Each structure stands twice: as C-alpha cells, then as structure tokens.
C-alpha cells in the first residue's frame, strides 16, 4: 500500500515546512495516471495527521486529468481517448470476463495506458504526457498563530 508512505511523506513535509504554524487546509494534487487509491490516501492522511498535530487540518485531494501530446503532429488527447487507444493496442476485449463486464486489473492500468499510447491522428508512438502524473502539495492555507 504505497498510499501510506505517500501520506507519510506529505505529513512529514508539512510538519517540516510549517513548524509552529497552524495549517488549516492542504490541497494535494494527484494525476489520474498515478496508480493511487484516493480513498486509501485520504484515510491514511486522516489517520497519520491525528498523531502528528495536524488533526484540525483539512486535506483536499484534487485529481488532475491526464493529457497526452503527439511530438510528431501536435495532436492532444485525454483519458477517454487514451483508454480507446489502449483497448485497440491490447485488444482488451480478450480480457472481458463473464456477464460481459470488463474488469481490467485497475491497479496497473495507469502504467499500461502510458506504455500503450500512439497518436490517434498520425499513429506515431512518439508522445509526451502533458499532465496526469502529478503528485504534489499544491496549496497550503495557514491560519494565525495562536
Ligand atoms: Zn501525431
């Protein structure tokens, strides 16, 4: 469960950077290509912050959308198209389980998506990930010392 070590890293960074300050709210930005379970991350943050003096801090997790760009023709596309391309490249129909429900192994899908992209327009595989891999403390709201 690497959500826990990430949560620990966030809490440690906050405590080190804002010693003796009251942290009211923290925004954490997580790209949707990150292989992270947001609920587990939230739970880990809430539990770890209780033991560290951040029990009143509100954690706001923002998931940022993935965007890909073709380095050859400049075409840009998002997650829905990326999943279509992945399906096409892997012929994911083969993995359909009973009842016609597609149940991909969600935990490694992000790396699959990154590994199996090609430009929807010119079909080149030379692509860049513009966003979707973020993992950062994006905003911190501090309160008055009291
Ligand atoms: Zn292209």
Backbone and ligand atoms as CSV (ligand in chain L), in Angstrom:
chain,resi,resn,atom,element,x,y,z
A,1,UNK,N,N,0.833,-1.210,0.000
A,1,UNK,CA,C,0.000,0.000,0.000
A,1,UNK,C,C,0.862,1.252,0.000
A,2,UNK,N,N,1.247,1.735,-1.158
A,2,UNK,CA,C,2.153,2.888,-1.132
A,2,UNK,C,C,1.435,4.204,-0.835
A,3,UNK,N,N,0.090,4.180,-0.800
A,3,UNK,CA,C,-0.658,5.365,-0.354
A,3,UNK,C,C,-0.194,5.802,1.038
A,4,UNK,N,N,0.095,4.817,1.878
A,4,UNK,CA,C,0.505,5.134,3.246
A,4,UNK,C,C,1.852,5.825,3.299
A,5,UNK,N,N,2.801,5.378,2.495
A,5,UNK,CA,C,4.108,6.038,2.537
A,5,UNK,C,C,4.032,7.422,1.897
A,6,UNK,N,N,3.135,7.574,0.911
A,6,UNK,CA,C,2.946,8.903,0.322
A,6,UNK,C,C,2.326,9.854,1.352
A,7,UNK,N,N,1.313,9.353,2.053
A,7,UNK,CA,C,0.666,10.169,3.091
A,7,UNK,C,C,1.673,10.563,4.161
A,8,UNK,N,N,2.529,9.631,4.500
A,8,UNK,CA,C,3.554,9.910,5.496
A,8,UNK,C,C,4.504,10.994,5.004
A,9,UNK,N,N,4.876,10.907,3.737
A,9,UNK,CA,C,5.746,11.914,3.129
A,9,UNK,C,C,5.106,13.292,3.153
A,10,UNK,N,N,3.815,13.344,2.858
A,10,UNK,CA,C,3.086,14.616,2.849
A,10,UNK,C,C,3.057,15.219,4.256
A,11,UNK,N,N,2.704,14.394,5.224
A,11,UNK,CA,C,2.621,14.873,6.607
A,11,UNK,C,C,3.989,15.361,7.090
A,12,UNK,N,N,5.027,14.587,6.802
A,12,UNK,CA,C,6.381,14.979,7.207
A,12,UNK,C,C,6.795,16.297,6.564
A,13,UNK,N,N,6.534,16.438,5.276
A,13,UNK,CA,C,6.898,17.669,4.565
A,13,UNK,C,C,6.171,18.870,5.162
A,14,UNK,N,N,4.901,18.687,5.488
A,14,UNK,CA,C,4.121,19.791,6.065
A,14,UNK,C,C,4.662,20.190,7.431
A,15,UNK,N,N,4.974,19.192,8.225
A,15,UNK,CA,C,5.460,19.484,9.572
A,15,UNK,C,C,6.814,20.177,9.533
A,16,UNK,N,N,7.645,19.779,8.569
A,16,UNK,CA,C,8.967,20.393,8.468
A,16,UNK,C,C,8.901,21.803,7.914
A,17,UNK,N,N,8.014,22.010,6.935
A,17,UNK,CA,C,7.951,23.319,6.281
A,17,UNK,C,C,7.185,24.349,7.087
A,18,UNK,N,N,6.229,23.908,7.872
A,18,UNK,CA,C,5.372,24.865,8.570
A,18,UNK,C,C,5.380,24.641,10.080
A,19,UNK,N,N,6.583,24.517,10.570
A,19,UNK,CA,C,6.748,24.341,12.014
A,19,UNK,C,C,6.050,25.454,12.771
A,20,UNK,N,N,5.404,25.127,13.832
A,20,UNK,CA,C,4.761,26.107,14.714
A,20,UNK,C,C,3.678,26.938,14.026
A,21,UNK,N,N,3.262,26.535,12.850
A,21,UNK,CA,C,2.193,27.289,12.206
A,21,UNK,C,C,0.951,26.411,12.136
A,22,UNK,N,N,-0.177,27.063,12.159
A,22,UNK,CA,C,-1.429,26.319,12.100
A,22,UNK,C,C,-1.806,26.108,10.633
A,23,UNK,N,N,-1.886,24.870,10.250
A,23,UNK,CA,C,-2.232,24.570,8.853
A,23,UNK,C,C,-3.724,24.255,8.792
A,24,UNK,N,N,-4.456,25.122,8.101
A,24,UNK,CA,C,-5.911,24.964,8.058
A,24,UNK,C,C,-6.326,23.962,6.978
A,25,UNK,N,N,-5.759,24.173,5.797
A,25,UNK,CA,C,-6.171,23.310,4.701
A,25,UNK,C,C,-5.004,23.042,3.762
A,26,UNK,N,N,-4.955,21.836,3.242
A,26,UNK,CA,C,-3.898,21.443,2.328
A,26,UNK,C,C,-4.534,20.828,1.096
A,27,UNK,N,N,-4.097,21.294,-0.049
A,27,UNK,CA,C,-4.577,20.689,-1.285
A,27,UNK,C,C,-3.469,19.821,-1.870
A,28,UNK,N,N,-3.815,18.576,-2.123
A,28,UNK,CA,C,-2.857,17.655,-2.717
A,28,UNK,C,C,-3.353,17.322,-4.121
A,29,UNK,N,N,-2.480,17.515,-5.085
A,29,UNK,CA,C,-2.865,17.254,-6.464
A,29,UNK,C,C,-2.307,15.900,-6.909
A,30,UNK,N,N,-3.189,15.048,-7.364
A,30,UNK,CA,C,-2.790,13.715,-7.805
A,30,UNK,C,C,-3.238,13.523,-9.249
A,31,UNK,N,N,-2.311,13.223,-10.116
A,31,UNK,CA,C,-2.653,12.968,-11.512
A,31,UNK,C,C,-3.399,11.653,-11.658
A,32,UNK,N,N,-4.328,11.589,-12.620
A,32,UNK,CA,C,-5.122,10.358,-12.745
A,32,UNK,C,C,-4.312,9.198,-13.320
A,33,UNK,N,N,-3.102,9.491,-13.780
A,33,UNK,CA,C,-2.231,8.399,-14.232
A,33,UNK,C,C,-1.417,7.809,-13.080
A,34,UNK,N,N,-1.517,8.450,-11.934
A,34,UNK,CA,C,-0.870,7.904,-10.749
A,34,UNK,C,C,-1.640,6.684,-10.287
A,35,UNK,N,N,-0.935,5.658,-9.986
A,35,UNK,CA,C,-1.574,4.432,-9.558
A,35,UNK,C,C,-1.888,4.532,-8.057
A,36,UNK,N,N,-2.877,5.378,-7.745
A,36,UNK,CA,C,-3.174,5.622,-6.340
A,36,UNK,C,C,-4.654,5.449,-6.056
A,37,UNK,N,N,-4.964,4.861,-4.955
A,37,UNK,CA,C,-6.336,4.772,-4.495
A,37,UNK,C,C,-6.613,5.998,-3.609
A,38,UNK,N,N,-7.437,6.903,-4.138
A,38,UNK,CA,C,-7.669,8.182,-3.462
A,38,UNK,C,C,-8.294,7.976,-2.079
A,39,UNK,N,N,-9.207,7.022,-1.981
A,39,UNK,CA,C,-9.853,6.780,-0.687
A,39,UNK,C,C,-8.856,6.302,0.356
A,40,UNK,N,N,-7.946,5.434,-0.077
A,40,UNK,CA,C,-6.927,4.939,0.852
A,40,UNK,C,C,-5.996,6.079,1.255
A,41,UNK,N,N,-5.654,6.925,0.270
A,41,UNK,CA,C,-4.781,8.065,0.566
A,41,UNK,C,C,-5.447,9.003,1.577
A,42,UNK,N,N,-6.745,9.268,1.363
A,42,UNK,CA,C,-7.486,10.135,2.293
A,42,UNK,C,C,-7.499,9.547,3.700
A,43,UNK,N,N,-7.756,8.262,3.757
A,43,UNK,CA,C,-7.822,7.600,5.051
A,43,UNK,C,C,-6.463,7.659,5.748
A,44,UNK,N,N,-5.406,7.382,4.979
A,44,UNK,CA,C,-4.053,7.403,5.531
A,44,UNK,C,C,-3.717,8.795,6.049
A,45,UNK,N,N,-4.086,9.826,5.276
A,45,UNK,CA,C,-3.807,11.200,5.702
A,45,UNK,C,C,-4.559,11.526,6.981
A,46,UNK,N,N,-5.812,11.090,7.052
A,46,UNK,CA,C,-6.584,11.442,8.230
A,46,UNK,C,C,-6.064,10.719,9.470
A,47,UNK,N,N,-5.618,9.495,9.304
A,47,UNK,CA,C,-5.098,8.756,10.457
A,47,UNK,C,C,-3.722,9.287,10.875
A,48,UNK,N,N,-2.842,9.500,9.878
A,48,UNK,CA,C,-1.488,9.961,10.207
A,48,UNK,C,C,-1.488,11.376,10.779
A,49,UNK,N,N,-2.420,12.215,10.304
A,49,UNK,CA,C,-2.421,13.595,10.784
A,49,UNK,C,C,-2.877,13.659,12.237
A,50,UNK,N,N,-3.635,12.679,12.663
A,50,UNK,CA,C,-4.113,12.667,14.050
A,50,UNK,C,C,-2.974,12.488,15.046
A,51,UNK,N,N,-1.966,11.777,14.634
A,51,UNK,CA,C,-0.869,11.513,15.559
A,51,UNK,C,C,0.227,12.558,15.468
A,52,UNK,N,N,-0.006,13.608,14.685
A,52,UNK,CA,C,1.121,14.493,14.413
A,52,UNK,C,C,0.803,15.975,14.599
A,53,UNK,N,N,-0.303,16.271,15.228
A,53,UNK,CA,C,-0.622,17.678,15.459
A,53,UNK,C,C,-1.342,18.345,14.294
A,54,UNK,N,N,-1.711,17.579,13.296
A,54,UNK,CA,C,-2.441,18.150,12.157
A,54,UNK,C,C,-3.909,17.718,12.182
A,55,UNK,N,N,-4.379,17.389,13.368
A,55,UNK,CA,C,-5.726,16.804,13.418
A,55,UNK,C,C,-6.828,17.749,12.957
A,56,UNK,N,N,-6.551,19.063,12.976
A,56,UNK,CA,C,-7.587,20.003,12.518
A,56,UNK,C,C,-7.395,20.415,11.067
A,57,UNK,N,N,-6.366,19.907,10.455
A,57,UNK,CA,C,-6.089,20.259,9.068
A,57,UNK,C,C,-7.036,19.516,8.132
A,58,UNK,N,N,-7.564,20.261,7.174
A,58,UNK,CA,C,-8.432,19.637,6.186
A,58,UNK,C,C,-7.601,19.272,4.946
A,59,UNK,N,N,-7.696,18.047,4.518
A,59,UNK,CA,C,-6.965,17.628,3.320
A,59,UNK,C,C,-7.923,17.531,2.151
A,60,UNK,N,N,-7.568,18.232,1.101
A,60,UNK,CA,C,-8.405,18.277,-0.069
A,60,UNK,C,C,-7.615,17.658,-1.227
A,61,UNK,N,N,-8.083,16.532,-1.717
A,61,UNK,CA,C,-7.335,15.868,-2.781
A,61,UNK,C,C,-7.983,16.153,-4.130
A,62,UNK,N,N,-7.192,16.711,-5.023
A,62,UNK,CA,C,-7.689,17.082,-6.340
A,62,UNK,C,C,-7.049,16.154,-7.367
A,63,UNK,N,N,-7.877,15.510,-8.158
A,63,UNK,CA,C,-7.341,14.625,-9.186
A,63,UNK,C,C,-7.232,15.410,-10.487
A,64,UNK,N,N,-6.038,15.486,-11.044
A,64,UNK,CA,C,-5.888,16.234,-12.292
A,64,UNK,C,C,-5.922,15.289,-13.482
A,65,UNK,N,N,-6.577,15.771,-14.508
A,65,UNK,CA,C,-6.823,14.970,-15.709
A,65,UNK,C,C,-5.535,14.697,-16.489
A,66,UNK,N,N,-5.520,13.568,-17.147
A,66,UNK,CA,C,-4.372,13.223,-17.980
A,66,UNK,C,C,-4.518,13.846,-19.366
A,67,UNK,N,N,-3.398,14.347,-19.875
A,67,UNK,CA,C,-3.370,14.803,-21.262
A,67,UNK,C,C,-2.096,14.329,-21.938
A,68,UNK,N,N,-2.272,13.856,-23.148
A,68,UNK,CA,C,-1.150,13.355,-23.933
A,68,UNK,C,C,-0.978,14.252,-25.153
A,69,UNK,N,N,0.265,14.325,-25.626
A,69,UNK,CA,C,0.515,15.131,-26.810
A,69,UNK,C,C,1.457,14.382,-27.742
A,70,UNK,N,N,1.144,14.450,-29.010
A,70,UNK,CA,C,1.994,13.824,-30.018
A,70,UNK,C,C,3.151,14.758,-30.354
A,71,UNK,N,N,4.371,14.230,-30.276
A,71,UNK,CA,C,5.543,15.061,-30.560
A,71,UNK,C,C,5.749,15.227,-32.055
A,72,UNK,N,N,5.054,14.411,-32.832
A,72,UNK,CA,C,5.193,14.500,-34.281
A,72,UNK,C,C,4.254,15.537,-34.882
A,73,UNK,N,N,2.949,15.435,-34.551
A,73,UNK,CA,C,1.981,16.328,-35.205
A,73,UNK,C,C,1.316,17.306,-34.246
A,74,UNK,N,N,1.546,17.166,-32.947
A,74,UNK,CA,C,0.992,18.138,-32.012
A,74,UNK,C,C,-0.412,17.829,-31.533
A,75,UNK,N,N,-0.991,16.742,-31.996
A,75,UNK,CA,C,-2.323,16.340,-31.543
A,75,UNK,C,C,-2.334,16.125,-30.017
A,76,UNK,N,N,-3.432,16.533,-29.371
A,76,UNK,CA,C,-3.559,16.308,-27.924
A,76,UNK,C,C,-4.818,15.514,-27.635
A,77,UNK,N,N,-4.732,14.655,-26.627
A,77,UNK,CA,C,-5.911,13.877,-26.249
A,77,UNK,C,C,-5.912,13.555,-24.765
A,78,UNK,N,N,-7.118,13.221,-24.289
A,78,UNK,CA,C,-7.291,12.977,-22.862
A,78,UNK,C,C,-7.523,11.521,-22.539
A,79,UNK,N,N,-8.017,11.280,-21.345
A,79,UNK,CA,C,-8.119,9.929,-20.811
A,79,UNK,C,C,-9.050,9.012,-21.621
A,80,UNK,N,N,-10.223,9.526,-22.024
A,80,UNK,CA,C,-11.156,8.657,-22.740
A,80,UNK,C,C,-10.547,8.107,-24.019
A,81,UNK,N,N,-9.927,9.021,-24.752
A,81,UNK,CA,C,-9.270,8.611,-25.995
A,81,UNK,C,C,-8.109,7.664,-25.680
A,82,UNK,N,N,-7.386,7.962,-24.614
A,82,UNK,CA,C,-6.245,7.125,-24.220
A,82,UNK,C,C,-6.695,5.694,-23.925
A,83,UNK,N,N,-7.864,5.563,-23.297
A,83,UNK,CA,C,-8.383,4.228,-22.990
A,83,UNK,C,C,-8.795,3.501,-24.268
A,84,UNK,N,N,-9.368,4.264,-25.204
A,84,UNK,CA,C,-9.722,3.677,-26.508
A,84,UNK,C,C,-8.471,3.146,-27.211
A,85,UNK,N,N,-7.427,3.958,-27.169
A,85,UNK,CA,C,-6.177,3.560,-27.829
A,85,UNK,C,C,-5.595,2.320,-27.148
A,86,UNK,N,N,-5.669,2.318,-25.820
A,86,UNK,CA,C,-5.179,1.160,-25.069
A,86,UNK,C,C,-5.951,-0.104,-25.472
A,87,UNK,N,N,-7.276,0.017,-25.528
A,87,UNK,CA,C,-8.113,-1.120,-25.932
A,87,UNK,C,C,-7.709,-1.644,-27.297
A,88,UNK,N,N,-7.505,-0.695,-28.199
A,88,UNK,CA,C,-7.143,-1.022,-29.567
A,88,UNK,C,C,-5.789,-1.751,-29.608
A,89,UNK,N,N,-4.833,-1.217,-28.855
A,89,UNK,CA,C,-3.479,-1.767,-28.878
A,89,UNK,C,C,-3.429,-3.149,-28.231
A,90,UNK,N,N,-4.240,-3.348,-27.198
A,90,UNK,CA,C,-4.173,-4.606,-26.450
A,90,UNK,C,C,-5.245,-5.592,-26.849
A,91,UNK,N,N,-6.183,-5.126,-27.677
A,91,UNK,CA,C,-7.370,-5.919,-27.958
A,91,UNK,C,C,-7.944,-6.425,-26.646
A,92,UNK,N,N,-8.292,-5.466,-25.810
A,92,UNK,CA,C,-8.673,-5.749,-24.441
A,92,UNK,C,C,-9.965,-6.561,-24.347
A,93,UNK,N,N,-10.685,-6.658,-25.458
A,93,UNK,CA,C,-11.888,-7.499,-25.494
A,93,UNK,C,C,-11.566,-8.914,-25.008
A,94,UNK,N,N,-10.339,-9.331,-25.232
A,94,UNK,CA,C,-9.920,-10.671,-24.814
A,94,UNK,C,C,-9.985,-10.866,-23.307
A,95,UNK,N,N,-10.005,-9.756,-22.599
A,95,UNK,CA,C,-9.971,-9.857,-21.149
A,95,UNK,C,C,-11.358,-9.736,-20.514
A,96,UNK,N,N,-12.360,-9.631,-21.370
A,96,UNK,CA,C,-13.711,-9.481,-20.831
A,96,UNK,C,C,-14.100,-10.747,-20.065
A,97,UNK,N,N,-14.585,-10.516,-18.850
A,97,UNK,CA,C,-14.965,-11.656,-18.012
A,97,UNK,C,C,-16.460,-11.929,-18.171
A,98,UNK,N,N,-16.942,-12.909,-17.479
A,98,UNK,CA,C,-18.354,-13.274,-17.596
A,98,UNK,C,C,-19.279,-12.071,-17.428
A,99,UNK,N,N,-20.479,-12.237,-17.884
A,99,UNK,CA,C,-21.526,-11.224,-17.797
A,99,UNK,C,C,-21.191,-9.991,-18.618
A,100,UNK,N,N,-20.230,-10.107,-19.516
A,100,UNK,CA,C,-19.918,-9.014,-20.419
A,100,UNK,C,C,-19.321,-7.792,-19.737
A,101,UNK,N,N,-18.926,-7.951,-18.508
A,101,UNK,CA,C,-18.389,-6.819,-17.748
A,101,UNK,C,C,-16.871,-6.799,-17.889
A,102,UNK,N,N,-16.361,-5.657,-18.281
A,102,UNK,CA,C,-14.907,-5.544,-18.408
A,102,UNK,C,C,-14.310,-5.222,-17.037
A,103,UNK,N,N,-13.483,-6.099,-16.565
A,103,UNK,CA,C,-12.862,-5.845,-15.268
A,103,UNK,C,C,-11.345,-5.859,-15.398
A,104,UNK,N,N,-10.835,-4.767,-15.866
A,104,UNK,CA,C,-9.377,-4.717,-16.033
A,104,UNK,C,C,-8.695,-4.673,-14.669
A,105,UNK,N,N,-7.483,-5.149,-14.614
A,105,UNK,CA,C,-6.736,-5.075,-13.348
A,105,UNK,C,C,-6.364,-3.628,-13.081
A,106,UNK,N,N,-7.265,-2.939,-12.380
A,106,UNK,CA,C,-7.203,-1.490,-12.247
A,106,UNK,C,C,-5.857,-0.984,-11.740
A,107,UNK,N,N,-5.227,-1.766,-10.863
A,107,UNK,CA,C,-4.021,-1.229,-10.244
A,107,UNK,C,C,-2.850,-1.068,-11.193
A,108,UNK,N,N,-2.849,-1.779,-12.310
A,108,UNK,CA,C,-1.727,-1.482,-13.208
A,108,UNK,C,C,-2.143,-0.854,-14.537
A,109,UNK,N,N,-3.400,-0.469,-14.598
A,109,UNK,CA,C,-3.873,0.216,-15.796
A,109,UNK,C,C,-3.109,1.512,-16.113
A,110,UNK,N,N,-2.810,2.371,-15.105
A,110,UNK,CA,C,-2.092,3.600,-15.453
A,110,UNK,C,C,-0.790,3.344,-16.209
A,111,UNK,N,N,-0.028,2.351,-15.767
A,111,UNK,CA,C,1.222,2.115,-16.490
A,111,UNK,C,C,0.958,1.516,-17.863
A,112,UNK,N,N,-0.125,0.767,-17.983
A,112,UNK,CA,C,-0.489,0.251,-19.301
A,112,UNK,C,C,-0.846,1.388,-20.246
A,113,UNK,N,N,-1.621,2.334,-19.729
A,113,UNK,CA,C,-2.055,3.450,-20.568
A,113,UNK,C,C,-0.840,4.203,-21.097
A,114,UNK,N,N,0.117,4.441,-20.200
A,114,UNK,CA,C,1.306,5.177,-20.610
A,114,UNK,C,C,2.121,4.363,-21.615
A,115,UNK,N,N,2.198,3.067,-21.362
A,115,UNK,CA,C,3.015,2.217,-22.226
A,115,UNK,C,C,2.420,1.954,-23.601
A,116,UNK,N,N,1.103,2.057,-23.695
A,116,UNK,CA,C,0.460,1.708,-24.962
A,116,UNK,C,C,-0.282,2.879,-25.583
A,117,UNK,N,N,0.404,3.975,-25.741
A,117,UNK,CA,C,-0.226,5.100,-26.416
A,117,UNK,C,C,0.418,5.321,-27.775
A,118,UNK,N,N,-0.421,5.731,-28.723
A,118,UNK,CA,C,0.100,6.218,-30.003
A,118,UNK,C,C,-0.815,7.333,-30.443
A,119,UNK,N,N,-0.325,8.196,-31.294
A,119,UNK,CA,C,-1.110,9.349,-31.712
A,119,UNK,C,C,-2.362,8.887,-32.449
A,120,UNK,N,N,-3.550,9.382,-32.010
A,120,UNK,CA,C,-4.782,8.989,-32.701
A,120,UNK,C,C,-4.848,9.541,-34.123
A,121,UNK,N,N,-4.037,10.532,-34.411
A,121,UNK,CA,C,-4.106,11.180,-35.721
A,121,UNK,C,C,-3.059,10.610,-36.687
A,122,UNK,N,N,-1.777,10.657,-36.281
A,122,UNK,CA,C,-0.733,10.236,-37.221
A,122,UNK,C,C,-0.162,8.854,-36.882
A,123,UNK,N,N,-0.638,8.266,-35.745
A,123,UNK,CA,C,-0.281,6.890,-35.362
A,123,UNK,C,C,1.170,6.714,-34.915
A,124,UNK,N,N,1.883,7.818,-34.730
A,124,UNK,CA,C,3.256,7.712,-34.221
A,124,UNK,C,C,3.214,7.446,-32.715
A,125,UNK,N,N,4.242,6.768,-32.224
A,125,UNK,CA,C,4.252,6.451,-30.787
A,125,UNK,C,C,5.093,7.435,-29.981
A,126,UNK,N,N,5.580,8.444,-30.674
A,126,UNK,CA,C,6.413,9.438,-30.016
A,126,UNK,C,C,5.523,10.443,-29.294
A,127,UNK,N,N,5.213,10.155,-28.039
A,127,UNK,CA,C,4.246,11.018,-27.350
A,127,UNK,C,C,4.810,11.559,-26.045
A,128,UNK,N,N,4.153,12.615,-25.594
A,128,UNK,CA,C,4.564,13.249,-24.344
A,128,UNK,C,C,3.349,13.272,-23.418
A,129,UNK,N,N,3.585,13.060,-22.135
A,129,UNK,CA,C,2.495,13.181,-21.171
A,129,UNK,C,C,2.524,14.602,-20.633
A,130,UNK,N,N,1.512,15.380,-20.976
A,130,UNK,CA,C,1.483,16.787,-20.550
A,130,UNK,C,C,1.075,16.889,-19.095
A,131,UNK,N,N,0.088,16.104,-18.703
A,131,UNK,CA,C,-0.332,16.120,-17.306
A,131,UNK,C,C,-0.967,14.790,-16.957
A,132,UNK,N,N,-1.114,14.577,-15.656
A,132,UNK,CA,C,-1.731,13.332,-15.213
A,132,UNK,C,C,-0.802,12.504,-14.338
A,133,UNK,N,N,0.449,12.976,-14.195
A,133,UNK,CA,C,1.397,12.229,-13.346
A,133,UNK,C,C,1.784,13.024,-12.104
A,134,UNK,N,N,1.052,14.102,-11.843
A,134,UNK,CA,C,1.395,14.953,-10.704
A,134,UNK,C,C,1.187,14.217,-9.372
A,135,UNK,N,N,2.010,14.569,-8.455
A,135,UNK,CA,C,1.785,14.160,-7.064
A,135,UNK,C,C,2.477,15.216,-6.230
A,136,UNK,N,N,1.679,16.191,-5.757
A,136,UNK,CA,C,2.306,17.334,-5.099
A,136,UNK,C,C,1.358,17.999,-4.113
A,137,UNK,N,N,1.944,18.670,-3.158
A,137,UNK,CA,C,1.172,19.539,-2.273
A,137,UNK,C,C,1.017,20.834,-3.051
A,138,UNK,N,N,-0.199,21.108,-3.542
A,138,UNK,CA,C,-0.349,22.241,-4.451
A,138,UNK,C,C,-0.756,23.530,-3.748
A,139,UNK,N,N,-1.433,23.420,-2.612
A,139,UNK,CA,C,-1.810,24.638,-1.870
A,139,UNK,C,C,-1.796,24.354,-0.388
A,140,UNK,N,N,-1.381,25.367,0.380
A,140,UNK,CA,C,-1.409,25.249,1.830
A,140,UNK,C,C,-2.001,26.542,2.385
A,141,UNK,N,N,-3.061,26.422,3.153
A,141,UNK,CA,C,-3.646,27.604,3.798
A,141,UNK,C,C,-3.270,27.600,5.265
A,142,UNK,N,N,-2.589,28.669,5.659
A,142,UNK,CA,C,-2.141,28.756,7.043
A,142,UNK,C,C,-3.060,29.685,7.840
A,143,UNK,N,N,-3.216,29.382,9.103
A,143,UNK,CA,C,-4.025,30.233,9.957
A,143,UNK,C,C,-3.135,31.099,10.835
A,144,UNK,N,N,-3.747,31.966,11.604
A,144,UNK,CA,C,-2.986,32.790,12.536
A,144,UNK,C,C,-2.441,31.926,13.658
A,145,UNK,N,N,-1.267,32.273,14.076
A,145,UNK,CA,C,-0.726,31.555,15.220
A,145,UNK,C,C,-1.530,31.923,16.450
A,146,UNK,N,N,-1.734,30.966,17.275
A,146,UNK,CA,C,-2.475,31.316,18.492
A,146,UNK,C,C,-1.913,30.550,19.672
L,1,ZN,ZN,ZN,0.550,12.707,-34.218
